[in-house]
Amino acid sequence: MLVALLTGASTAGITAALAVLVPGDAQASVSIAVGYDALVKDADAVGVVTPVESKTVWEEGRIVTYTRVKVDQGVAGDLGTGSEGWVRTLGGVVGKIGQLVDGEPVFTPQKPSLLFMRKWKTGGTWEVSARAQGQFPILVVSNGDAANAVAQRRVMRSTAVGMLLPPKPASTVVVGPAPVKTDPSGAADRVAQVRLAGEVLHDRPLDEVARDIAASWKTLHPATPSTK
């Protein structure tokens, strides 16, 4: 859902603008929960990044934000530690007009996140896989008592994902009043066994998560056989 923000305008003007610019689709902020394997497979690279700066522009009638990030730790894919790149997200503020897009990743300067990223159309630009579901903020917590506390980086689920629905079940055919399963293999039952990314990664140590992602990456991104 897009929300218009007009600074320096009257309340009546803001109300009128919202009536014009807010789409009527109430389901825009509702997404299907993404599975862990699907998220890893969809990404071109995974890494821990820290936002450095951002810029907003108009593109095809909507506001887009480009955030320059520094790679603190490459986890999987072709993403070198210490490199930089731009991440494209929908929404932002240009002049006195702003657009907020529900379900998009949210970047805060100097606050690191674990990102699952896909290459965008132009070189050096990325987008986040599965939108906010592909962003996991890093929280530094202390374990132990005050005298022996040890700082630990933990991966947290993003609060910007919006409402998530469970993955869709296998297709069914309606015969009379009740649906009848068409897949005797039990695929519908396996839907409940899909490991959701948010559940697999939330509130776990970053080092542990990074190892698991790297291992999953080898399975889900097999090396392309040489043509030589």
Order of alpha helices (4+ residues) and beta strands (2+ residues): beta-alpha-beta-alpha-beta-beta-beta-beta-beta-beta-beta-beta-beta-beta-beta-beta-alpha-alpha-beta-alpha
